[in-house]
Amino acid sequence: MRQQAKEIEREIREYIDPVKKEYLPRFFKTGKGQYGEGDKFLGVVVPNTRLVAKRHKDAPFEVMAELLQSQWHECRLCALLMLVERFKKSDEKGRKLIYDFYLSQTARINNWDLVDLSAPGIVGEYLKDKSREDLYRLADSKLLWDQRIAVVSTYTLIKNGDFIDILALAERLLHHPHDLMRKAVGWMLREMGKRDRDLLVQFLEKYCKVMPRTMLRYAIEKFPEEERKEFMKR
């Protein structure tokens, strides 16, 4: 399994871009005390990582687990994209195995893009017709990435006209101290608002005076300028 993981890493390395290798650590805040502290980048863009993932989507979970332990961000992303690709083609039993494996690895899904590119396609898709209990367990976790998985997974539910969980999670996480969570909640509220503007306005009327400004800005991004100004004044 380790040898297969090394072969996948070798394929990823074929797409290294020296400019991206220099830029990505700054973009993903890998400095001391920042949210991505210690993360390392080869310098490979997502479309190229996705190409490798599609070629290896049927690799055993043990290979993906090996990749998720990698110090290299792109190797971890490749493992997650492999899971997303496999999930699309799997039956219910296979999806359950992928879902359970994914939730067992959240400590290694440890940057916002890793969450955003995998959680909707695995957690969100799996929970469309099931209990949402895991979303609230993740939201109550002490791990930032668990919390972001809970919120971003609702993107799939929102696209299917199901707004119950994003509203509940937004209330639950309204005063979250981390900017990444404030942005995630605001983003999902905005997505809900694209489909039900009145519901978003009702939520904002209730909470706009106490919600973090970052969260509010993200939520109202698609509103007309004058309406955005009015909400921000409050």
N, C-alpha and C positions, 0 to 999 in steps of 0.2 A: 504493500500500500504506500509506503514511504517513497519507493522508487517511482510509482505512478504519479504521486504528488510532485516529485522533483521534475518529472517530464513535463507536467502541466506548467510548472513554474518556468521551465526552459522555454516553452512556447510563448508564454506571456512576455518573457524577456526579449523575444524577437521584435517586439513592438515598442521598445523603450525609445522615448523621445527626450533627449538631454535637456531641452528647454522646459518640458513638463516636469522633469525630475527636479529641476531647480524651483519651479513655481508652486507645485502642488503642496509641499510641506507648509508653505506660508499660507496658502489658501485654506487649508484644513486646520490651521491653528495648532501646530505641533510643538510650539515652544513651551518652555517651563511654565507650569501653572495654567496653561491653556487647555481647552477641552480635549484636544487631540494630542496631548503631550506624549512624546515618545513614538508616535506612529511614524512609519518609514514608507517612502514611496519609491517605486522603481521608475515612474514617469511614463505610465501607459494610460491612454485615454479609455473611457468606458466602452465605446463601440468596439475597440480592439480586444478588450478583456471579454466582452460579450461573444466575440467570434470564437475565442478559445473555449468559453463556457459551453457554447452550443455543441462543440465537437466532443465534449467530455461529459455531457449531462447524464449519461447512464453509468458513470463511475460509482463504485460503492460508497456508502456513507463514510466508511473509514478513510477514504481518500479525501473527501470533503472535510472531515474533521481534522485531518493532517494539514490541509490548506488553511483552515481557520485558525490554526495555531501559528501560522507564519507571522514573522515580523513585518512582512510586506503587505501593505494595504491592498494592492491589486490581487494578491493571491487569495486573501480573505473575500474580496469582492467576487472573484471568479467562482469560488465555492458557492456563494449565495446565488449568483446568477445561474449556476448549474442546477441548484435546487428549484429556482423559479421556472426554468425551462422544463425540468422533469415534471414539476407539479402540473403544468398545462396538459401534459399527455397522460397523466396517471388516472387510474380508477380511484374509487373512494378509499379502498384499503391503502393504496399507494400514497394518496394524499395525506391520510392520517399519519403514516410513517414519516413523511416529509415534515409535516406540521410538528409532530412530537420531537423530531430531531432538531428542527429549527429552534424551538423553544428551549431545548437543552443546551444551546450554543450561544445564548444571547450575550454572555460576557465577552464573546469575541466579535460580536456585531457592534463594534465599538467606535463608530463615527456616523455622522448624520446621513451621509450618502449611502452607507452600507444598509442602514435602516430603510431609507426612503426607496431604494431600488429593490428591496426584497419583501418588506412587511406587507404592503398591499397585495402583492401577488401570491403570498403564501398564507399569512394569518388572516388578512381580510377576506380572501377568496374562500378559505376553509370555513370561516365562521358565518358566511352569508346565511346559512340555513340551520345554524346551531346556537347553543347558549353562548352568550358573550362573557361569561364569568371570567375567562382568562384575561380579557381586556382590563378588567378592574383589578385583578391580581397584579398584572404588569404595571398598571398605573400606580399602585400602592407600593411597588418595589422601591428600594433605596438606590437602585441602579438607574442612572439617567437614560441609558439606552433602552432598558425595559419600558420606561415611561414613554419614550418617543415611539417605540414599536406600538404601544397601545393606541396612541393618538393617530399616528400615520396609517395604521391598519384600517381605520374607519374610512379612509379614502374610497376603498372598494364598496363599502356599505353605502356611503353617500352617493356614489355614482349609480347605485341601485335604488335610490330614493328612500333610504333608511337613515333617518337623522337622529334617532333616539340616543344612540351611544355617543355621538360627538357632542350633543348637548349635555349629556350627563358627565362626560369626561371633562368638557370645558368648565363646567361648574366645579368639578372636583379639583382641577388643576389651575384654577383661575389665578391663584397667587403664587404659582411656582416661581422660584427665584432664578432659574436658569433661562438665559435668553433663547437657547435652542428650543426649549419647551414652549416658551411664549410665542415664538415664531410658528412652531408646529401647530399649536392650538388655533392661532389666528389664521393660518393657512387653511386648515380644515373647516373653520367657520366660514371663510370666504368661499370655499368650494360648495358648502351647503347653501350659501346665499345665492350662488349662481343658479341653483335649482329651486330655491324657495326663499326669495328675498324678504318676504314678510316675516318669516320665521327668524331670520337673522336679525332683522330690525327689532323684533320683540325681545330677542336675547340681549341686544345691545342697549335697548332702552332700560333694561333691568340692571345691566352690569357695567355699562361704559364708564361710569364714574369711578369704579373701583378696579377695573381690569388694567393690567400693565399697558403702557402706551404702545410698546412694540406689538403686543397681541392685538390691540385695537387697530393699529395701522395696517397690519396684515389683513385683518377681517374686513376692513372697509376699502381696501385697495381699488375695487372695481366700482365704487360709488362715484357719482358726480362730484366734482371738486368742492362745490359749495356745501354739499352734504357731509363730505369728509371733514371739512373745516369745522362744521357745526359739532360733529361728534368729538373731534379732538379738543374743542374748547371746553367741553364738559369735564 
